[in-house]
């Protein structure tokens, strides 16, 4: 199940302000370079994708910040 647009935007804002997230992350897959605005510094997920799912949890060291 997907979260509402409001919840999705809230999650992105939380992660954008998190000291553990990597801003403007890039990675290579073969010779293709992918860019993403936010990558989690704990689990290495791409937050724009993970934040969509209701069942997803924030892995922050101080607990789930998405609650």
mmCIF file of the N, C-alpha and C atoms, coordinates in Angstrom:
data_MODEL
# 
_entry.id   MODEL 
# 
loop_
_atom_site.group_PDB 
_atom_site.id 
_atom_site.type_symbol 
_atom_site.label_atom_id 
_atom_site.label_alt_id 
_atom_site.label_comp_id 
_atom_site.label_asym_id 
_atom_site.label_entity_id 
_atom_site.label_seq_id 
_atom_site.pdbx_PDB_ins_code 
_atom_site.Cartn_x 
_atom_site.Cartn_y 
_atom_site.Cartn_z 
_atom_site.occupancy 
_atom_site.B_iso_or_equiv 
_atom_site.pdbx_formal_charge 
_atom_site.auth_seq_id 
_atom_site.auth_comp_id 
_atom_site.auth_asym_id 
_atom_site.auth_atom_id 
_atom_site.pdbx_PDB_model_num 
ATOM 1   N N  . UNK A 1 1  ? 0.830  -1.165 0.000   1.00 0.00 ? 1  UNK A N  1 
ATOM 2   C CA . UNK A 1 1  ? 0.000  0.000  0.000   1.00 0.00 ? 1  UNK A CA 1 
ATOM 3   C C  . UNK A 1 1  ? 0.891  1.251  0.000   1.00 0.00 ? 1  UNK A C  1 
ATOM 4   N N  . UNK A 1 2  ? 0.466  2.247  -0.723  1.00 0.00 ? 2  UNK A N  1 
ATOM 5   C CA . UNK A 1 2  ? 1.229  3.493  -0.812  1.00 0.00 ? 2  UNK A CA 1 
ATOM 6   C C  . UNK A 1 2  ? 0.711  4.525  0.185   1.00 0.00 ? 2  UNK A C  1 
ATOM 7   N N  . UNK A 1 3  ? 1.585  5.405  0.629   1.00 0.00 ? 3  UNK A N  1 
ATOM 8   C CA . UNK A 1 3  ? 1.193  6.476  1.538   1.00 0.00 ? 3  UNK A CA 1 
ATOM 9   C C  . UNK A 1 3  ? 0.529  7.602  0.752   1.00 0.00 ? 3  UNK A C  1 
ATOM 10  N N  . UNK A 1 4  ? -0.173 8.476  1.453   1.00 0.00 ? 4  UNK A N  1 
ATOM 11  C CA . UNK A 1 4  ? -0.795 9.632  0.817   1.00 0.00 ? 4  UNK A CA 1 
ATOM 12  C C  . UNK A 1 4  ? 0.288  10.602 0.350   1.00 0.00 ? 4  UNK A C  1 
ATOM 13  N N  . UNK A 1 5  ? -0.076 11.510 -0.533  1.00 0.00 ? 5  UNK A N  1 
ATOM 14  C CA . UNK A 1 5  ? 0.879  12.526 -0.996  1.00 0.00 ? 5  UNK A CA 1 
ATOM 15  C C  . UNK A 1 5  ? 1.390  13.357 0.180   1.00 0.00 ? 5  UNK A C  1 
ATOM 16  N N  . UNK A 1 6  ? 0.505  13.656 1.113   1.00 0.00 ? 6  UNK A N  1 
ATOM 17  C CA . UNK A 1 6  ? 0.883  14.449 2.289   1.00 0.00 ? 6  UNK A CA 1 
ATOM 18  C C  . UNK A 1 6  ? 1.935  13.713 3.132   1.00 0.00 ? 6  UNK A C  1 
ATOM 19  N N  . UNK A 1 7  ? 1.707  12.428 3.384   1.00 0.00 ? 7  UNK A N  1 
ATOM 20  C CA . UNK A 1 7  ? 2.652  11.628 4.166   1.00 0.00 ? 7  UNK A CA 1 
ATOM 21  C C  . UNK A 1 7  ? 3.979  11.467 3.423   1.00 0.00 ? 7  UNK A C  1 
ATOM 22  N N  . UNK A 1 8  ? 3.910  11.269 2.127   1.00 0.00 ? 8  UNK A N  1 
ATOM 23  C CA . UNK A 1 8  ? 5.118  11.130 1.312   1.00 0.00 ? 8  UNK A CA 1 
ATOM 24  C C  . UNK A 1 8  ? 5.979  12.389 1.416   1.00 0.00 ? 8  UNK A C  1 
ATOM 25  N N  . UNK A 1 9  ? 5.363  13.541 1.244   1.00 0.00 ? 9  UNK A N  1 
ATOM 26  C CA . UNK A 1 9  ? 6.103  14.805 1.322   1.00 0.00 ? 9  UNK A CA 1 
ATOM 27  C C  . UNK A 1 9  ? 6.672  15.045 2.715   1.00 0.00 ? 9  UNK A C  1 
ATOM 28  N N  . UNK A 1 10 ? 5.932  14.632 3.743   1.00 0.00 ? 10 UNK A N  1 
ATOM 29  C CA . UNK A 1 10 ? 6.409  14.753 5.125   1.00 0.00 ? 10 UNK A CA 1 
ATOM 30  C C  . UNK A 1 10 ? 7.661  13.903 5.324   1.00 0.00 ? 10 UNK A C  1 
ATOM 31  N N  . UNK A 1 11 ? 7.633  12.671 4.817   1.00 0.00 ? 11 UNK A N  1 
ATOM 32  C CA . UNK A 1 11 ? 8.786  11.782 4.938   1.00 0.00 ? 11 UNK A CA 1 
ATOM 33  C C  . UNK A 1 11 ? 10.002 12.345 4.216   1.00 0.00 ? 11 UNK A C  1 
ATOM 34  N N  . UNK A 1 12 ? 9.798  12.863 3.013   1.00 0.00 ? 12 UNK A N  1 
ATOM 35  C CA . UNK A 1 12 ? 10.918 13.442 2.262   1.00 0.00 ? 12 UNK A CA 1 
ATOM 36  C C  . UNK A 1 12 ? 11.527 14.629 3.007   1.00 0.00 ? 12 UNK A C  1 
ATOM 37  N N  . UNK A 1 13 ? 10.683 15.442 3.606   1.00 0.00 ? 13 UNK A N  1 
ATOM 38  C CA . UNK A 1 13 ? 11.168 16.608 4.354   1.00 0.00 ? 13 UNK A CA 1 
ATOM 39  C C  . UNK A 1 13 ? 11.980 16.166 5.580   1.00 0.00 ? 13 UNK A C  1 
ATOM 40  N N  . UNK A 1 14 ? 11.483 15.152 6.285   1.00 0.00 ? 14 UNK A N  1 
ATOM 41  C CA . UNK A 1 14 ? 12.214 14.621 7.440   1.00 0.00 ? 14 UNK A CA 1 
ATOM 42  C C  . UNK A 1 14 ? 13.602 14.154 7.008   1.00 0.00 ? 14 UNK A C  1 
ATOM 43  N N  . UNK A 1 15 ? 13.656 13.407 5.929   1.00 0.00 ? 15 UNK A N  1 
ATOM 44  C CA . UNK A 1 15 ? 14.940 12.875 5.454   1.00 0.00 ? 15 UNK A CA 1 
ATOM 45  C C  . UNK A 1 15 ? 15.858 13.964 4.900   1.00 0.00 ? 15 UNK A C  1 
ATOM 46  N N  . UNK A 1 16 ? 15.279 14.960 4.264   1.00 0.00 ? 16 UNK A N  1 
ATOM 47  C CA . UNK A 1 16 ? 16.087 16.058 3.726   1.00 0.00 ? 16 UNK A CA 1 
ATOM 48  C C  . UNK A 1 16 ? 16.797 16.823 4.842   1.00 0.00 ? 16 UNK A C  1 
ATOM 49  N N  . UNK A 1 17 ? 16.199 16.828 6.028   1.00 0.00 ? 17 UNK A N  1 
ATOM 50  C CA . UNK A 1 17 ? 16.779 17.528 7.168   1.00 0.00 ? 17 UNK A CA 1 
ATOM 51  C C  . UNK A 1 17 ? 17.563 16.616 8.107   1.00 0.00 ? 17 UNK A C  1 
ATOM 52  N N  . UNK A 1 18 ? 17.672 15.361 7.758   1.00 0.00 ? 18 UNK A N  1 
ATOM 53  C CA . UNK A 1 18 ? 18.366 14.388 8.606   1.00 0.00 ? 18 UNK A CA 1 
ATOM 54  C C  . UNK A 1 18 ? 19.881 14.487 8.407   1.00 0.00 ? 18 UNK A C  1 
ATOM 55  N N  . UNK A 1 19 ? 20.588 14.457 9.512   1.00 0.00 ? 19 UNK A N  1 
ATOM 56  C CA . UNK A 1 19 ? 22.050 14.551 9.460   1.00 0.00 ? 19 UNK A CA 1 
ATOM 57  C C  . UNK A 1 19 ? 22.704 13.309 8.863   1.00 0.00 ? 19 UNK A C  1 
ATOM 58  N N  . UNK A 1 20 ? 21.964 12.211 8.779   1.00 0.00 ? 20 UNK A N  1 
ATOM 59  C CA . UNK A 1 20 ? 22.541 10.974 8.254   1.00 0.00 ? 20 UNK A CA 1 
ATOM 60  C C  . UNK A 1 20 ? 22.307 10.769 6.760   1.00 0.00 ? 20 UNK A C  1 
ATOM 61  N N  . UNK A 1 21 ? 21.418 11.553 6.164   1.00 0.00 ? 21 UNK A N  1 
ATOM 62  C CA . UNK A 1 21 ? 21.131 11.344 4.740   1.00 0.00 ? 21 UNK A CA 1 
ATOM 63  C C  . UNK A 1 21 ? 22.198 11.979 3.859   1.00 0.00 ? 21 UNK A C  1 
ATOM 64  N N  . UNK A 1 22 ? 22.377 11.380 2.695   1.00 0.00 ? 22 UNK A N  1 
ATOM 65  C CA . UNK A 1 22 ? 23.333 11.875 1.707   1.00 0.00 ? 22 UNK A CA 1 
ATOM 66  C C  . UNK A 1 22 ? 22.549 12.639 0.656   1.00 0.00 ? 22 UNK A C  1 
ATOM 67  N N  . UNK A 1 23 ? 22.877 13.889 0.479   1.00 0.00 ? 23 UNK A N  1 
ATOM 68  C CA . UNK A 1 23 ? 22.193 14.718 -0.502  1.00 0.00 ? 23 UNK A CA 1 
ATOM 69  C C  . UNK A 1 23 ? 22.853 14.558 -1.867  1.00 0.00 ? 23 UNK A C  1 
ATOM 70  N N  . UNK A 1 24 ? 22.062 14.595 -2.929  1.00 0.00 ? 24 UNK A N  1 
ATOM 71  C CA . UNK A 1 24 ? 22.560 14.478 -4.302  1.00 0.00 ? 24 UNK A CA 1 
ATOM 72  C C  . UNK A 1 24 ? 23.433 13.237 -4.496  1.00 0.00 ? 24 UNK A C  1 
ATOM 73  N N  . UNK A 1 25 ? 22.931 12.103 -4.053  1.00 0.00 ? 25 UNK A N  1 
ATOM 74  C CA . UNK A 1 25 ? 23.666 10.835 -4.176  1.00 0.00 ? 25 UNK A CA 1 
ATOM 75  C C  . UNK A 1 25 ? 23.719 10.387 -5.631  1.00 0.00 ? 25 UNK A C  1 
ATOM 76  N N  . UNK A 1 26 ? 24.804 9.744  -5.998  1.00 0.00 ? 26 UNK A N  1 
ATOM 77  C CA . UNK A 1 26 ? 24.942 9.160  -7.331  1.00 0.00 ? 26 UNK A CA 1 
ATOM 78  C C  . UNK A 1 26 ? 25.504 7.745  -7.191  1.00 0.00 ? 26 UNK A C  1 
ATOM 79  N N  . UNK A 1 27 ? 25.191 6.905  -8.140  1.00 0.00 ? 27 UNK A N  1 
ATOM 80  C CA . UNK A 1 27 ? 25.790 5.576  -8.167  1.00 0.00 ? 27 UNK A CA 1 
ATOM 81  C C  . UNK A 1 27 ? 25.908 5.117  -9.606  1.00 0.00 ? 27 UNK A C  1 
ATOM 82  N N  . UNK A 1 28 ? 26.802 4.185  -9.827  1.00 0.00 ? 28 UNK A N  1 
ATOM 83  C CA . UNK A 1 28 ? 27.038 3.656  -11.167 1.00 0.00 ? 28 UNK A CA 1 
ATOM 84  C C  . UNK A 1 28 ? 26.492 2.236  -11.272 1.00 0.00 ? 28 UNK A C  1 
ATOM 85  N N  . UNK A 1 29 ? 25.863 1.953  -12.377 1.00 0.00 ? 29 UNK A N  1 
ATOM 86  C CA . UNK A 1 29 ? 25.422 0.595  -12.709 1.00 0.00 ? 29 UNK A CA 1 
ATOM 87  C C  . UNK A 1 29 ? 25.989 0.343  -14.091 1.00 0.00 ? 29 UNK A C  1 
ATOM 88  N N  . UNK A 1 30 ? 27.093 -0.383 -14.138 1.00 0.00 ? 30 UNK A N  1 
ATOM 89  C CA . UNK A 1 30 ? 27.802 -0.535 -15.398 1.00 0.00 ? 30 UNK A CA 1 
ATOM 90  C C  . UNK A 1 30 ? 28.365 0.818  -15.810 1.00 0.00 ? 30 UNK A C  1 
ATOM 91  N N  . UNK A 1 31 ? 28.013 1.266  -16.998 1.00 0.00 ? 31 UNK A N  1 
ATOM 92  C CA . UNK A 1 31 ? 28.496 2.559  -17.469 1.00 0.00 ? 31 UNK A CA 1 
ATOM 93  C C  . UNK A 1 31 ? 27.442 3.656  -17.314 1.00 0.00 ? 31 UNK A C  1 
ATOM 94  N N  . UNK A 1 32 ? 26.317 3.327  -16.667 1.00 0.00 ? 32 UNK A N  1 
ATOM 95  C CA . UNK A 1 32 ? 25.225 4.296  -16.502 1.00 0.00 ? 32 UNK A CA 1 
ATOM 96  C C  . UNK A 1 32 ? 25.315 4.932  -15.118 1.00 0.00 ? 32 UNK A C  1 
ATOM 97  N N  . UNK A 1 33 ? 25.242 6.243  -15.079 1.00 0.00 ? 33 UNK A N  1 
ATOM 98  C CA . UNK A 1 33 ? 25.312 6.976  -13.822 1.00 0.00 ? 33 UNK A CA 1 
ATOM 99  C C  . UNK A 1 33 ? 23.900 7.406  -13.431 1.00 0.00 ? 33 UNK A C  1 
ATOM 100 N N  . UNK A 1 34 ? 23.461 7.032  -12.230 1.00 0.00 ? 34 UNK A N  1 
ATOM 101 C CA . UNK A 1 34 ? 22.140 7.391  -11.720 1.00 0.00 ? 34 UNK A CA 1 
ATOM 102 C C  . UNK A 1 34 ? 22.283 8.465  -10.657 1.00 0.00 ? 34 UNK A C  1 
ATOM 103 N N  . UNK A 1 35 ? 21.352 9.401  -10.648 1.00 0.00 ? 35 UNK A N  1 
ATOM 104 C CA . UNK A 1 35 ? 21.352 10.453 -9.634  1.00 0.00 ? 35 UNK A CA 1 
ATOM 105 C C  . UNK A 1 35 ? 20.054 10.375 -8.858  1.00 0.00 ? 35 UNK A C  1 
ATOM 106 N N  . UNK A 1 36 ? 20.123 10.680 -7.588  1.00 0.00 ? 36 UNK A N  1 
ATOM 107 C CA . UNK A 1 36 ? 18.959 10.724 -6.737  1.00 0.00 ? 36 UNK A CA 1 
ATOM 108 C C  . UNK A 1 36 ? 19.199 11.833 -5.729  1.00 0.00 ? 36 UNK A C  1 
ATOM 109 N N  . UNK A 1 37 ? 18.159 12.553 -5.370  1.00 0.00 ? 37 UNK A N  1 
ATOM 110 C CA . UNK A 1 37 ? 18.325 13.675 -4.452  1.00 0.00 ? 37 UNK A CA 1 
ATOM 111 C C  . UNK A 1 37 ? 18.728 13.236 -3.047  1.00 0.00 ? 37 UNK A C  1 
ATOM 112 N N  . UNK A 1 38 ? 18.144 12.153 -2.545  1.00 0.00 ? 38 UNK A N  1 
ATOM 113 C CA . UNK A 1 38 ? 18.435 11.721 -1.184  1.00 0.00 ? 38 UNK A CA 1 
ATOM 114 C C  . UNK A 1 38 ? 18.699 10.223 -1.107  1.00 0.00 ? 38 UNK A C  1 
ATOM 115 N N  . UNK A 1 39 ? 19.737 9.872  -0.378  1.00 0.00 ? 39 UNK A N  1 
ATOM 116 C CA . UNK A 1 39 ? 20.027 8.476  -0.099  1.00 0.00 ? 39 UNK A CA 1 
ATOM 117 C C  . UNK A 1 39 ? 20.242 8.349  1.405   1.00 0.00 ? 39 UNK A C  1 
ATOM 118 N N  . UNK A 1 40 ? 19.671 7.321  1.996   1.00 0.00 ? 40 UNK A N  1 
ATOM 119 C CA . UNK A 1 40 ? 19.800 7.092  3.424   1.00 0.00 ? 40 UNK A CA 1 
ATOM 120 C C  . UNK A 1 40 ? 21.237 6.709  3.752   1.00 0.00 ? 40 UNK A C  1 
ATOM 121 N N  . UNK A 1 41 ? 21.799 7.361  4.749   1.00 0.00 ? 41 UNK A N  1 
ATOM 122 C CA . UNK A 1 41 ? 23.154 7.058  5.178   1.00 0.00 ? 41 UNK A CA 1 
ATOM 123 C C  . UNK A 1 41 ? 23.242 5.822  6.053   1.00 0.00 ? 41 UNK A C  1 
ATOM 124 N N  . UNK A 1 42 ? 22.084 5.290  6.480   1.00 0.00 ? 42 UNK A N  1 
ATOM 125 C CA . UNK A 1 42 ? 22.058 4.098  7.327   1.00 0.00 ? 42 UNK A CA 1 
ATOM 126 C C  . UNK A 1 42 ? 21.884 2.844  6.479   1.00 0.00 ? 42 UNK A C  1 
ATOM 127 N N  . UNK A 1 43 ? 20.812 2.803  5.686   1.00 0.00 ? 43 UNK A N  1 
ATOM 128 C CA . UNK A 1 43 ? 20.512 1.573  4.931   1.00 0.00 ? 43 UNK A CA 1 
ATOM 129 C C  . UNK A 1 43 ? 20.841 1.687  3.439   1.00 0.00 ? 43 UNK A C  1 
ATOM 130 N N  . UNK A 1 44 ? 21.263 2.859  2.984   1.00 0.00 ? 44 UNK A N  1 
ATOM 131 C CA . UNK A 1 44 ? 21.642 3.130  1.594   1.00 0.00 ? 44 UNK A CA 1 
ATOM 132 C C  . UNK A 1 44 ? 20.478 3.095  0.600   1.00 0.00 ? 44 UNK A C  1 
ATOM 133 N N  . UNK A 1 45 ? 19.241 3.117  1.105   1.00 0.00 ? 45 UNK A N  1 
ATOM 134 C CA . UNK A 1 45 ? 18.091 3.141  0.194   1.00 0.00 ? 45 UNK A CA 1 
ATOM 135 C C  . UNK A 1 45 ? 17.981 4.510  -0.480  1.00 0.00 ? 45 UNK A C  1 
ATOM 136 N N  . UNK A 1 46 ? 17.264 4.545  -1.585  1.00 0.00 ? 46 UNK A N  1 
ATOM 137 C CA . UNK A 1 46 ? 16.945 5.812  -2.223  1.00 0.00 ? 46 UNK A CA 1 
ATOM 138 C C  . UNK A 1 46 ? 15.598 6.240  -1.670  1.00 0.00 ? 46 UNK A C  1 
ATOM 139 N N  . UNK A 1 47 ? 15.629 7.290  -0.888  1.00 0.00 ? 47 UNK A N  1 
ATOM 140 C CA . UNK A 1 47 ? 14.496 7.701  -0.073  1.00 0.00 ? 47 UNK A CA 1 
ATOM 141 C C  . UNK A 1 47 ? 13.259 8.023  -0.900  1.00 0.00 ? 47 UNK A C  1 
ATOM 142 N N  . UNK A 1 48 ? 13.436 8.584  -2.085  1.00 0.00 ? 48 UNK A N  1 
ATOM 143 C CA . UNK A 1 48 ? 12.271 8.915  -2.914  1.00 0.00 ? 48 UNK A CA 1 
ATOM 144 C C  . UNK A 1 48 ? 11.461 7.678  -3.272  1.00 0.00 ? 48 UNK A C  1 
ATOM 145 N N  . UNK A 1 49 ? 12.105 6.516  -3.302  1.00 0.00 ? 49 UNK A N  1 
ATOM 146 C CA . UNK A 1 49 ? 11.393 5.262  -3.578  1.00 0.00 ? 49 UNK A CA 1 
ATOM 147 C C  . UNK A 1 49 ? 10.848 4.652  -2.290  1.00 0.00 ? 49 UNK A C  1 
ATOM 148 N N  . UNK A 1 50 ? 11.680 4.537  -1.282  1.00 0.00 ? 50 UNK A N  1 
ATOM 149 C CA . UNK A 1 50 ? 11.274 3.887  -0.034  1.00 0.00 ? 50 UNK A CA 1 
ATOM 150 C C  . UNK A 1 50 ? 10.133 4.617  0.660   1.00 0.00 ? 50 UNK A C  1 
ATOM 151 N N  . UNK A 1 51 ? 10.140 5.942  0.615   1.00 0.00 ? 51 UNK A N  1 
ATOM 152 C CA . UNK A 1 51 ? 9.130  6.744  1.313   1.00 0.00 ? 51 UNK A CA 1 
ATOM 153 C C  . UNK A 1 51 ? 7.725  6.541  0.766   1.00 0.00 ? 51 UNK A C  1 
ATOM 154 N N  . UNK A 1 52 ? 7.595  5.956  -0.394  1.00 0.00 ? 52 UNK A N  1 
ATOM 155 C CA . UNK A 1 52 ? 6.281  5.710  -1.003  1.00 0.00 ? 52 UNK A CA 1 
ATOM 156 C C  . UNK A 1 52 ? 5.468  4.641  -0.276  1.00 0.00 ? 52 UNK A C  1 
ATOM 157 N N  . UNK A 1 53 ? 6.135  3.706  0.377   1.00 0.00 ? 53 UNK A N  1 
ATOM 158 C CA . UNK A 1 53 ? 5.468  2.520  0.892   1.00 0.00 ? 53 UNK A CA 1 
ATOM 159 C C  . UNK A 1 53 ? 5.090  2.629  2.362   1.00 0.00 ? 53 UNK A C  1 
ATOM 160 N N  . UNK A 1 54 ? 3.840  2.354  2.628   1.00 0.00 ? 54 UNK A N  1 
ATOM 161 C CA . UNK A 1 54 ? 3.297  2.439  3.980   1.00 0.00 ? 54 UNK A CA 1 
ATOM 162 C C  . UNK A 1 54 ? 4.072  1.570  4.965   1.00 0.00 ? 54 UNK A C  1 
ATOM 163 N N  . UNK A 1 55 ? 4.480  0.401  4.548   1.00 0.00 ? 55 UNK A N  1 
ATOM 164 C CA . UNK A 1 55 ? 5.168  -0.539 5.432   1.00 0.00 ? 55 UNK A CA 1 
ATOM 165 C C  . UNK A 1 55 ? 6.633  -0.175 5.684   1.00 0.00 ? 55 UNK A C  1 
ATOM 166 N N  . UNK A 1 56 ? 7.183  0.747  4.920   1.00 0.00 ? 56 UNK A N  1 
ATOM 167 C CA . UNK A 1 56 ? 8.590  1.122  5.072   1.00 0.00 ? 56 UNK A CA 1 
ATOM 168 C C  . UNK A 1 56 ? 8.807  1.875  6.376   1.00 0.00 ? 56 UNK A C  1 
ATOM 169 N N  . UNK A 1 57 ? 9.945  1.630  6.979   1.00 0.00 ? 57 UNK A N  1 
ATOM 170 C CA . UNK A 1 57 ? 10.315 2.279  8.237   1.00 0.00 ? 57 UNK A CA 1 
ATOM 171 C C  . UNK A 1 57 ? 11.640 3.011  8.076   1.00 0.00 ? 57 UNK A C  1 
ATOM 172 N N  . UNK A 1 58 ? 11.784 4.083  8.806   1.00 0.00 ? 58 UNK A N  1 
ATOM 173 C CA . UNK A 1 58 ? 13.035 4.831  8.846   1.00 0.00 ? 58 UNK A CA 1 
ATOM 174 C C  . UNK A 1 58 ? 14.012 4.077  9.750   1.00 0.00 ? 58 UNK A C  1 
ATOM 175 N N  . UNK A 1 59 ? 15.238 3.807  9.286   1.00 0.00 ? 59 UNK A N  1 
ATOM 176 C CA . UNK A 1 59 ? 16.207 3.045  10.084  1.00 0.00 ? 59 UNK A CA 1 
ATOM 177 C C  . UNK A 1 59 ? 17.115 3.929  10.960  1.00 0.00 ? 59 UNK A C  1 
ATOM 178 N N  . UNK A 1 60 ? 16.706 5.162  11.218  1.00 0.00 ? 60 UNK A N  1 
ATOM 179 C CA . UNK A 1 60 ? 17.552 6.095  11.972  1.00 0.00 ? 60 UNK A CA 1 
ATOM 180 C C  . UNK A 1 60 ? 17.977 5.488  13.300  1.00 0.00 ? 60 UNK A C  1 
ATOM 181 N N  . UNK A 1 61 ? 19.174 5.791  13.717  1.00 0.00 ? 61 UNK A N  1 
ATOM 182 C CA . UNK A 1 61 ? 19.743 5.236  14.954  1.00 0.00 ? 61 UNK A CA 1 
ATOM 183 C C  . UNK A 1 61 ? 18.937 5.587  16.203  1.00 0.00 ? 61 UNK A C  1 
ATOM 184 N N  . UNK A 1 62 ? 18.181 6.686  16.168  1.00 0.00 ? 62 UNK A N  1 
ATOM 185 C CA . UNK A 1 62 ? 17.364 7.106  17.299  1.00 0.00 ? 62 UNK A CA 1 
ATOM 186 C C  . UNK A 1 62 ? 15.914 6.640  17.184  1.00 0.00 ? 62 UNK A C  1 
ATOM 187 N N  . UNK A 1 63 ? 15.646 5.775  16.226  1.00 0.00 ? 63 UNK A N  1 
ATOM 188 C CA . UNK A 1 63 ? 14.287 5.254  16.054  1.00 0.00 ? 63 UNK A CA 1 
ATOM 189 C C  . UNK A 1 63 ? 13.638 5.777  14.780  1.00 0.00 ? 63 UNK A C  1 
ATOM 190 N N  . UNK A 1 64 ? 12.527 5.185  14.438  1.00 0.00 ? 64 UNK A N  1 
ATOM 191 C CA . UNK A 1 64 ? 11.800 5.510  13.223  1.00 0.00 ? 64 UNK A CA 1 
ATOM 192 C C  . UNK A 1 64 ? 11.299 6.959  13.242  1.00 0.00 ? 64 UNK A C  1 
ATOM 193 N N  . UNK A 1 65 ? 11.918 7.827  12.467  1.00 0.00 ? 65 UNK A N  1 
ATOM 194 C CA . UNK A 1 65 ? 11.520 9.235  12.421  1.00 0.00 ? 65 UNK A CA 1 
ATOM 195 C C  . UNK A 1 65 ? 10.230 9.459  11.626  1.00 0.00 ? 65 UNK A C  1 
ATOM 196 N N  . UNK A 1 66 ? 9.758  8.452  10.926  1.00 0.00 ? 66 UNK A N  1 
ATOM 197 C CA . UNK A 1 66 ? 8.542  8.596  10.113  1.00 0.00 ? 66 UNK A CA 1 
ATOM 198 C C  . UNK A 1 66 ? 7.260  8.365  10.912  1.00 0.00 ? 66 UNK A C  1 
ATOM 199 N N  . UNK A 1 67 ? 7.358  8.038  12.178  1.00 0.00 ? 67 UNK A N  1 
ATOM 200 C CA . UNK A 1 67 ? 6.169  7.782  12.983  1.00 0.00 ? 67 UNK A CA 1 
ATOM 201 C C  . UNK A 1 67 ? 5.401  9.045  13.262  1.00 0.00 ? 67 UNK A C  1 
# 
